[in-house]
Amino acid sequence: MFPSTPLDFLTIIFVGAFLALLGYDFTGGDTKSTEHEVPTAAYLFVGILAVGCLVSEPIWPLSTGAYGTFFQMVGMAAIAAPAAGGGGTTPPPTTAPSLQVMGVVQDLFTHTALGGTNAKVDILTPGVYSSAIESITVSTSTKTFTSVLPYAAGTPLVLHISSTEGNGYYDAFYPVTVPSNVYIGANAQQFYWLSPTGASAGSPFYLENRVASTGLSMTLTNSTGYAVSSATGATATTNTYPVPSQAGASGFFSAQSTSVVMTINLYLGDLNVGYGVPMSVITPSLEYQTRQLVMWLAVNNTAVNAATIQGSGWQLVPNYAVGYYVFYMPLNPVQSSPTTYGSFSIQTTFDTSAVASNKNITIGVWLADLQNPDDAHAGVYDPAPAAKGASSQVGLTALLPATGYIRLASGAPTGPWLSCKFKTK
């Protein structure tokens, strides 16, 4: 009924106390709670019982027979349980610290860091355009941007980046997630380095420099390739619109067929620039909206086949003036790389088979970047965007060219950038 020797008795007490300690919660919990007391007492009881059942000589009546086998199993389970995590509390996971974020903005083509004079980064909460979390001016010395506020790793953000340097850069919105890798800056200060989503760590954010107004040129050529009208981004065509009806007026030619093909050509005269890059803005009503390059075309005779013009990619403006057809076309951006000048051409066929011969047909062309295609469809152009809501500035404060499609109070088009007149066959 009792241990056979004093050593056996001390062994039972020692090992039982050891098992009780294994079952105790040392994580700093309330030692008075039942959650901690019950496992400790249970381990103490089972531990003493288990040692008695596991010693080499039977010293307890219950250590033999079926009862002995049962308690031996219980004892071994009691010894093994702490190793499996029983009776303890799992330590909480380590939380990454909140740190300031930083990054760099570069020119898309030259990879020159921006911030020499005026580049800004607005940090936004995704979907919130009324105000920014903070607005940062890119350092003119280090050419990096650094937040004032700290941000936790894994936080989703949106960066609105703008620069008025160069000819003015097209703004960009970048969704990002704060990374968990810590960047060590000067004086061993820790930061999170931001990069575009999907880009490798440390990658810059890019903006595209717009072509100068004098670096943008355009022509309107007829079926023979002759330029009947020309203009630049700074100066519209010298033709009046409508072109005077007398023979010999600027832009006048006689069609050789009832199918007249006219080509609009656009050229960039500078390298490392773009034109008509899609640019998202925050509107005065604090909505997120993407603007792009749009061109308009007007013809002053509705006997001209509209379907043929639409077959060239133009969309009809529904509220055109009486006696006119007006069309619009959203366009992809034009870019000059470091080695190649950008350009594009649009061919349009005018079917005049339903128009009487020797009639004067007048054509006008307008274009502008930073346009909302929905407004272009309505026959109006948008002014240049302004800083609203969460955007502290915009990089481009004027359209190129300066105006889009214009119509008089009567609805008649006026002030095109390219225009000509031809006499039908």
C-alpha positions, 0 to 999 in steps of 0.5 A, spaced: 500 500 500 505 504 500 512 505 497 517 500 499 523 505 500 524 512 502 527 513 495 521 510 492 517 515 495 521 521 494 521 519 486 514 519 486 513 526 489 519 529 485 516 526 478 509 528 480 511 535 481 515 536 475 509 533 471 505 538 475 509 544 472 509 542 465 501 543 466 502 550 469 501 556 464 507 560 465 505 565 460 503 570 465 495 569 465 491 569 472 494 564 476 487 564 480 483 562 474 480 555 474 483 555 467 490 554 470 488 551 477 485 545 474 490 542 469 495 543 475 492 539 480 490 534 475 497 533 472 499 533 480 494 527 481 495 523 475 503 524 475 504 521 482 499 515 480 503 514 474 510 514 477 507 509 482 504 505 476 511 505 472 516 503 477 520 497 476 517 494 483 509 493 484 508 498 490 501 500 489 495 495 489 493 498 483 499 497 479 497 490 477 492 487 473 487 491 469 487 497 473 495 497 473 495 497 465 489 502 465 493 507 470 500 506 466 496 508 460 494 514 463 501 516 466 504 515 459 499 520 456 500 525 462 507 525 461 506 526 453 501 531 453 505 537 455 509 535 449 503 536 445 501 543 447 496 540 452 496 545 458 499 551 455 497 557 451 500 558 444 504 565 444 501 570 440 504 572 433 509 577 432 506 583 429 510 587 424 511 594 426 508 601 423 513 605 419 514 610 415 513 609 407 518 611 402 519 611 394 521 614 388 518 617 381 521 616 375 520 619 368 518 613 364 523 613 358 529 617 361 528 613 368 531 620 371 528 621 378 523 626 378 522 631 384 527 637 382 522 642 382 515 640 383 513 632 384 508 630 389 505 624 392 498 624 395 496 617 399 489 615 399 485 610 402 482 606 396 475 608 394 476 615 398 477 621 393 474 627 398 481 627 401 488 624 402 491 621 408 497 625 407 500 629 401 508 629 400 512 633 396 518 629 393 525 631 396 529 636 391 535 633 394 534 625 395 529 625 389 525 620 394 518 621 397 517 619 405 511 619 409 510 623 415 505 618 418 507 610 419 503 605 416 502 597 417 505 592 413 499 589 409 495 596 408 492 597 402 493 604 399 492 608 393 498 613 390 496 619 386 502 622 383 503 628 379 509 633 377 509 639 373 516 638 371 518 638 364 512 639 359 508 637 365 507 630 366 500 625 365 498 624 373 498 617 375 494 613 380 497 607 383 494 602 388 499 599 392 500 594 399 505 596 404 510 591 404 513 587 410 520 587 408 524 593 412 528 598 408 534 601 412 535 608 411 540 613 413 542 613 421 539 606 421 532 609 420 527 603 418 522 604 412 517 600 408 519 601 401 513 602 396 513 599 389 507 598 384 503 592 385 506 586 381 513 590 380 519 587 383 521 590 390 525 597 390 522 599 383 520 606 381 513 609 380 513 612 373 510 618 369 510 620 362 512 627 360 507 630 355 510 633 348 511 640 348 505 644 344 510 646 339 512 639 338 505 636 336 504 637 329 498 635 324 496 635 317 490 633 313 491 630 306 487 628 300 487 622 296 493 624 292 497 625 298 497 633 298 496 636 305 490 641 304 491 643 311 496 643 317 497 645 324 501 645 330 499 644 338 500 651 339 497 654 332 491 652 329 490 651 321 490 658 318 484 656 314 477 659 316 471 654 317 467 654 313 472 655 308 470 661 303 466 658 297 470 662 291 475 658 287 482 658 290 481 659 297 486 655 302 484 648 302 480 648 296 481 642 291 476 638 286 474 631 287 476 626 282 471 621 284 465 620 289 469 616 294 474 621 297 479 619 302 482 624 307 487 622 312 489 625 318 496 625 320 499 626 327 506 627 329 511 628 335 517 632 334 520 630 340 523 624 343 521 621 350 515 624 350 507 622 350 501 625 347 494 623 349 496 618 355 490 616 359 490 620 365 485 619 371 482 625 375 478 627 381 472 631 378 469 637 382 463 632 384 469 628 387 468 622 382 474 618 379 474 619 372 479 617 366 480 622 361 484 620 354 485 623 347 479 624 343 478 627 336 472 630 332 470 630 325 464 635 322 462 635 315 457 640 312 452 636 308 448 631 311 447 628 304 454 625 305 454 617 307 454 617 314 455 610 315 461 610 310 464 615 315 462 610 321 466 605 317 472 608 318 471 608 326 468 614 327 462 615 332 456 619 330 454 625 335 447 625 336 445 632 337 449 635 331 447 641 328 442 642 322 445 641 316 452 638 319 454 631 321 459 631 327 463 625 329 468 623 335 473 618 336 477 616 342 484 615 340 490 611 343 496 615 346 502 616 341 509 615 344 516 617 342 521 612 345 528 614 346 530 612 338 523 613 335 518 619 333 511 617 335 505 618 329 499 615 327 494 616 321 487 616 320 484 615 313 476 616 312 472 615 306 467 620 304 462 617 300 458 623 296 455 619 291 448 622 293 451 629 293 450 633 287 456 635 283 460 641 283 457 642 291 462 644 296 463 640 302 467 643 308 471 638 313 473 640 320 477 636 325 478 638 332 482 634 337 484 634 345 487 630 350 484 629 357 477 628 355 471 624 357 469 620 352 462 621 354 462 628 354 465 628 347 459 623 345 455 629 347 458 634 342 462 638 348 469 638 350 472 638 357 476 643 360 483 642 363 482 638 370 484 642 376 486 639 383 480 637 387 479 632 393 484 628 395 489 630 389 493 636 391 495 638 384 495 636 377 501 635 373 497 638 366 493 645 367 492 646 360 489 641 354 493 640 348 491 643 343 488 648 347 481 647 345 477 641 343 470 641 339 467 648 339 460 649 336 456 656 336 450 658 339 446 655 333 450 649 334 454 650 328 461 647 328 467 653 329 474 653 330 477 647 328 484 645 328 484 642 321 479 644 315 479 644 308 473 644 302 473 640 296 468 640 290 464 634 289 465 630 282 
